[in-house]
């Protein structure tokens, strides 16, 4: 980043100093943000898991449907409800699983159970087997500001790229309604009508998420506090129903709804 000092007419040496200090402050702020992100990623990654199904007798055995992250006591995971399969092949011993990266290309498949859901906001709470994972702290959705630096970590494209958590960064582009008014009656669907009756705001992001990122934690770069849950299907149906082609814009469900889901189960966020 270059700093250019422009002297205003009749300005003395004080103007030069003030402009120089302003430039250094901006440079320091951006440098601090860049330096904080690697440390924050190290804190977040151990809490992020793949969500999908596991069946010993099929190939591939693991099918990754999305991402989740550990909360509360470390034995509970938040993800998107649409990531959880409608049915499991119990006869062939297929089970819902949380895939915990175990180094290299290895992952540990832990059994998971759906214990609570919020279909209106496309959220699900799972309980996983095994030792607790490091739980992420949930922030306050009311404190999220447009232009805030954010990042999210998950498993884009499922396991096609390997079960290695990938992080994308960007900013909060807008805090906007979950649904846009339909231009015509043809665009209305029962789900769209329901969301129009029960509106709420979502986070629109200047960052690219991919299939498989659904359920990823959206967090503040400096504190690692979770601000939202990445959503790649549910929100787009409301925001972009009038578009013929996907826009590539990413969205997140504000974390307040995950907080409420935990509180309903008497779990501390």
C-alpha positions as CSV (number, residue, x, y, z in Angstrom):
1,X,0.0,0.0,0.0
2,X,1.4,3.4,-1.0
3,X,0.9,6.6,1.0
4,X,0.6,9.8,-0.9
5,X,0.9,13.1,1.1
6,X,-1.1,16.0,-0.6
7,X,-0.5,19.4,0.9
8,X,-3.6,21.6,0.9
9,X,-3.2,25.3,0.0
10,X,-1.8,27.4,2.8
11,X,-1.3,24.2,4.9
12,X,1.7,24.0,7.1
13,X,3.8,21.2,8.4
14,X,0.9,20.1,10.7
15,X,-1.1,19.0,7.6
16,X,1.7,16.9,6.4
17,X,2.0,15.1,9.7
18,X,-1.8,14.5,10.1
19,X,-2.1,13.1,6.6
20,X,0.9,10.8,7.2
21,X,-0.5,9.6,10.5
22,X,-3.8,8.8,8.8
23,X,-2.1,6.8,6.1
24,X,-0.1,4.8,8.7
25,X,-3.2,4.1,10.8
26,X,-5.0,2.7,7.8
27,X,-2.0,0.6,6.8
28,X,-1.6,-0.7,10.4
29,X,-5.3,-1.6,10.6
30,X,-5.2,-3.7,7.4
31,X,-1.9,-5.3,8.4
32,X,-3.3,-6.2,11.8
33,X,-6.3,-7.8,10.2
34,X,-4.1,-9.8,7.9
35,X,-1.9,-10.9,10.8
36,X,-4.8,-11.9,12.9
37,X,-6.4,-14.2,10.4
38,X,-3.9,-17.1,10.4
39,X,-4.1,-17.2,14.2
40,X,-7.9,-17.2,14.2
41,X,-8.0,-20.0,11.6
42,X,-5.8,-22.1,13.9
43,X,-8.4,-21.6,16.7
44,X,-11.4,-22.3,14.5
45,X,-10.3,-25.4,12.4
46,X,-10.3,-28.0,15.3
47,X,-14.0,-27.2,15.8
48,X,-15.1,-27.6,12.2
49,X,-16.4,-31.0,11.0
50,X,-17.9,-32.4,7.8
51,X,-21.5,-33.6,8.0
52,X,-22.8,-36.5,5.9
53,X,-23.5,-40.2,6.0
54,X,-21.3,-43.3,6.4
55,X,-21.9,-46.8,5.2
56,X,-19.3,-49.5,5.4
57,X,-20.4,-51.5,2.4
58,X,-20.6,-48.7,-0.3
59,X,-18.0,-46.8,-2.2
60,X,-17.2,-44.2,-1.2
61,X,-18.1,-45.0,2.4
62,X,-18.3,-41.4,3.4
63,X,-20.6,-38.9,1.6
64,X,-20.1,-35.3,2.7
65,X,-23.2,-33.2,2.5
66,X,-22.0,-30.0,4.3
67,X,-20.2,-28.6,7.2
68,X,-20.8,-28.1,10.9
69,X,-19.1,-26.7,14.0
70,X,-18.8,-27.7,17.6
71,X,-20.7,-25.6,20.2
72,X,-21.7,-25.7,23.9
73,X,-20.0,-28.7,25.6
74,X,-18.1,-29.7,22.4
75,X,-20.4,-32.7,21.9
76,X,-23.0,-30.7,20.0
77,X,-22.7,-29.4,16.4
78,X,-24.6,-26.7,14.5
79,X,-25.3,-27.2,10.8
80,X,-27.9,-26.4,8.2
81,X,-31.1,-28.5,8.4
82,X,-31.0,-29.2,4.7
83,X,-27.6,-30.8,5.1
84,X,-29.3,-33.6,7.3
85,X,-30.6,-36.4,5.1
86,X,-34.3,-37.1,5.1
87,X,-33.8,-40.9,5.2
88,X,-31.0,-43.3,6.1
89,X,-30.6,-46.9,4.8
90,X,-30.8,-48.6,8.2
91,X,-30.8,-52.0,6.7
92,X,-27.3,-51.4,5.3
93,X,-26.2,-49.7,8.5
94,X,-25.9,-46.2,7.0
95,X,-25.7,-43.6,9.7
96,X,-25.5,-39.8,10.1
97,X,-21.9,-38.8,10.8
98,X,-19.7,-36.0,11.7
99,X,-16.3,-36.3,10.0
100,X,-13.4,-35.0,12.1
101,X,-10.2,-34.4,10.2
102,X,-7.4,-36.6,11.7
103,X,-4.4,-35.4,9.8
104,X,-3.4,-35.9,6.2
105,X,-6.2,-37.5,4.2
106,X,-7.6,-39.3,7.3
107,X,-10.9,-38.5,9.0
108,X,-12.7,-40.0,11.9
109,X,-16.4,-40.8,11.3
110,X,-18.4,-40.2,14.5
111,X,-22.0,-41.1,14.8
112,X,-24.4,-38.1,15.1
113,X,-28.0,-37.7,16.1
114,X,-30.4,-34.9,15.2
115,X,-31.8,-33.6,18.5
116,X,-33.3,-30.3,17.5
117,X,-34.1,-28.3,14.4
118,X,-35.3,-24.9,13.3
119,X,-36.7,-25.4,9.8
120,X,-37.8,-21.8,9.6
121,X,-34.2,-20.7,9.7
122,X,-32.7,-23.9,8.2
123,X,-30.7,-24.9,11.3
124,X,-30.1,-28.2,13.0
125,X,-28.5,-29.2,16.3
126,X,-26.7,-32.6,16.3
127,X,-25.1,-34.6,19.2
128,X,-22.0,-36.4,18.2
129,X,-20.3,-39.4,19.8
130,X,-16.7,-39.5,21.2
131,X,-14.5,-37.0,22.9
132,X,-15.7,-33.4,23.0
133,X,-14.3,-31.0,20.4
134,X,-13.2,-27.4,21.1
135,X,-16.4,-25.4,21.1
136,X,-16.6,-22.1,19.2
137,X,-17.9,-19.1,21.0
138,X,-21.1,-17.5,19.6
139,X,-21.1,-13.8,19.1
140,X,-23.9,-11.3,18.9
141,X,-25.7,-11.0,15.6
142,X,-26.9,-7.5,16.6
143,X,-23.3,-6.2,16.7
144,X,-22.6,-7.2,13.0
145,X,-21.9,-4.2,10.9
146,X,-21.8,-3.8,7.1
147,X,-18.1,-3.7,6.0
148,X,-17.0,-5.9,8.9
149,X,-14.1,-8.3,8.0
150,X,-15.2,-11.9,8.3
151,X,-14.1,-15.4,7.3
152,X,-15.7,-18.8,7.2
153,X,-14.1,-22.3,7.3
154,X,-15.6,-25.5,5.9
155,X,-15.5,-28.2,3.2
156,X,-16.3,-26.7,-0.2
157,X,-17.4,-29.2,-2.8
158,X,-17.7,-31.8,0.0
159,X,-14.9,-34.4,0.0
160,X,-14.0,-33.9,-3.7
161,X,-11.1,-31.8,-2.7
162,X,-10.3,-33.9,0.3
163,X,-11.4,-33.5,3.9
164,X,-9.2,-30.4,4.5
165,X,-10.9,-27.4,6.0
166,X,-10.7,-24.4,3.6
167,X,-11.1,-20.8,4.7
168,X,-12.5,-17.9,2.7
169,X,-12.5,-14.3,3.7
170,X,-14.4,-11.2,2.9
171,X,-16.7,-8.6,4.4
172,X,-20.3,-8.2,5.4
173,X,-21.7,-6.6,2.2
174,X,-25.3,-6.0,3.6
175,X,-27.7,-6.9,6.3
176,X,-30.8,-7.6,4.2
177,X,-34.3,-9.2,4.3
178,X,-34.3,-13.0,3.8
179,X,-36.8,-12.7,0.9
180,X,-37.3,-10.2,-1.9
181,X,-40.8,-9.2,-3.1
182,X,-41.8,-11.4,-6.1
183,X,-42.3,-9.6,-9.4
184,X,-45.2,-11.8,-10.4
185,X,-47.5,-14.5,-8.9
186,X,-45.6,-17.1,-10.9
187,X,-42.6,-16.6,-8.7
188,X,-44.5,-17.3,-5.5
189,X,-44.1,-20.7,-3.9
190,X,-45.5,-21.9,-0.5
191,X,-42.0,-21.6,1.0
192,X,-41.6,-18.1,-0.3
193,X,-45.0,-17.0,1.0
194,X,-44.2,-18.4,4.4
195,X,-40.9,-16.5,4.6
196,X,-42.7,-13.3,3.5
197,X,-45.1,-13.7,6.4
198,X,-42.3,-14.3,8.9
199,X,-39.4,-12.1,7.6
200,X,-36.0,-11.7,9.2
201,X,-32.7,-10.4,8.2
202,X,-29.7,-12.3,6.8
203,X,-26.0,-11.5,6.2
204,X,-25.0,-10.9,2.6
205,X,-21.3,-11.5,2.1
206,X,-18.6,-10.2,-0.2
207,X,-17.0,-13.7,-0.3
208,X,-17.5,-16.9,-2.3
209,X,-19.0,-20.0,-0.7
210,X,-19.5,-23.3,-2.5
211,X,-21.7,-26.4,-2.2
212,X,-20.4,-28.2,0.9
213,X,-19.9,-24.9,2.7
214,X,-23.5,-25.0,4.0
215,X,-23.3,-25.0,7.8
216,X,-19.8,-23.4,8.0
217,X,-19.2,-21.0,10.8
218,X,-19.0,-17.3,9.8
219,X,-16.7,-15.6,12.3
220,X,-15.1,-12.4,13.1
221,X,-11.4,-12.3,12.0
222,X,-10.1,-10.7,15.2
223,X,-12.1,-12.7,17.9
224,X,-13.1,-16.0,16.2
225,X,-16.6,-15.4,17.6
226,X,-19.3,-17.0,15.3
227,X,-21.6,-14.4,13.7
228,X,-23.6,-16.6,11.4
229,X,-24.0,-19.9,9.7
230,X,-23.3,-20.1,5.9
231,X,-26.3,-21.1,3.9
232,X,-26.0,-22.0,0.2
233,X,-29.6,-23.3,-0.6
234,X,-32.3,-22.0,1.7
235,X,-31.6,-18.3,1.5
236,X,-30.9,-18.3,-2.2
237,X,-34.4,-19.6,-2.8
238,X,-35.8,-16.5,-1.2
239,X,-33.3,-13.8,-2.3
240,X,-32.7,-15.0,-5.9
241,X,-35.9,-16.7,-6.9
242,X,-36.3,-14.3,-9.8
243,X,-32.8,-14.9,-11.2
244,X,-32.4,-17.4,-14.0
245,X,-28.8,-18.1,-13.1
246,X,-27.1,-18.2,-9.6
247,X,-25.4,-14.9,-8.8
248,X,-22.5,-16.3,-6.8
249,X,-23.4,-14.1,-3.8
250,X,-23.1,-15.9,-0.5
251,X,-25.3,-15.6,2.6
252,X,-25.4,-16.5,6.2
253,X,-28.1,-17.1,8.8
254,X,-27.5,-14.7,11.8
255,X,-26.2,-16.6,14.9
256,X,-29.0,-15.5,17.1
257,X,-31.2,-18.3,15.8
258,X,-28.6,-20.9,16.6
259,X,-28.4,-19.4,20.1
260,X,-32.1,-19.9,20.5
261,X,-31.9,-23.5,19.4
262,X,-29.2,-24.2,22.0
263,X,-31.2,-22.4,24.7
264,X,-34.3,-24.6,23.9
265,X,-32.1,-27.6,24.8
266,X,-30.8,-25.9,28.0
267,X,-27.3,-25.7,26.5
268,X,-25.1,-22.7,27.1
269,X,-24.2,-21.0,23.7
